[in-house]
Amino acid sequence: MKPTWIVAGVGAAVLLGGCASSSNLYYWGHYEQDVYDMYIVPDKATAEKQVEDMEADFERARGAGKPVPPGFQAHLGYLYFQLGKFDLARRSFETEKANFPESAVLMDRFIQKLEG
């Protein structure tokens, strides 16, 4: 009977220990909500508003010592492109590529579009 209690206790500790970790690897800020709003409620998430939110979130992420999530810089680059800020768009695409090498093919295509 005693081994059953030990196994149950260890199992409960592992289960509860897994639930205790609520910190995220990335600083998400407004990113997910803005992307959602962009497609569902476009008037609520204009390019200007999203850039403002994302630039502020980027600063908060730096202050918190956390990286921004995959796609953050790519989306910011797309918004800069929409606003005609091509140098900032290129910088964002290059940053996305450097931080997430698996995005290199797509980011290279976006950069080529900027150049052509």
N, C-alpha and C positions, 0 to 999 in steps of 0.2 A: 504494500500500500504506500509506503514511503516514497519509492521511486516515482510513482504516479504523480504525487504532489510536486516533486522536484521538476519533473518534465513539464507539468502544467505551469509551474512558477516561471521556469525558464522561457516557455512559450509565451506567456503573458508579458514578460519583460521585453522580449524581442518585439512582440507586436506593438506594445506601447512605446517602445523606443523608436520604432519606425514612424509613429505618428507624431512624435515630439519635434521632429525636424521640420520647421516651416519656413526656413530661410531659402530664398531663391538664389540660384547661381547668378542670374542676370537681374539688372535693374530694368523693369518693364515700363514704369511710368504710365504715360497716356498712350503708348504705342498701340496696344491691342484695341483699345476703345476707339482711337482715331481711325485706324484701318477699318474697323467694323462700321463706324459712322460714315466713312467715305463712300461705302457702297450702299448702306441702308438709308442714311439721312444726309445726302451730299451737302445740303445747305448748312448743316451743323459743323461739317468738317472741311472747310475750305482749305486750299493749299497753304494759304497764309497762316491760318489758325494752327494747322498741323505742324508747320515749320516752327512756329512760336512755341508750341507745346514740346516738340521734340528737342529743340535747342535747349530749352529749360531742363528737360528730363536728362539730356546728356550731361549738363553741368551737375545735376543732382547725383547722377550715377558716378561721376568722377569724385564728388564729395563723399559718397558712400563707399568708394573704393570697389565698385562693382562694374563689370563690363555691361554694355548694352547687348540685347539679344541678337541672334542672327536675323538678318533682314532689316534691322533698324537703319543702318547707314544706307543700304540700298534704297529703302523707301524714302529716306530723307533726300537722297540724290535724285530720285524720281520727282519729288516735290520741287526741288531746286530747278530741275529741268523744266517743269511746268511753268515756273515763274521766270524763266529765261536767265537764271543764274548758272550758266554752264560751267564756270570754273569751280563753283561750289559743288555742283553735281558730280563733276569728274573726281574731285577730292573725296566725296562720300563714296563713290563707287570703288575707288582705289582703297579706301579704308576698309570697306566691306570685304574686298578681295584679300587684303592683308590679314584681317582678323579671322576670316573664315575661308581658307583656301579652296574648300569644296565649291565655293561660289565663283571661282575664277573664270570659268567659261562664260557664264552669264554676264559677269561684270565686264569682261573684255568686250563682249558684244555691245553692251551699253556704251562703253567708252568709244568704241569704233563708230557708233551712231552719232556720238557727240562730235567726233572729228569729221564725219562725212556729212 
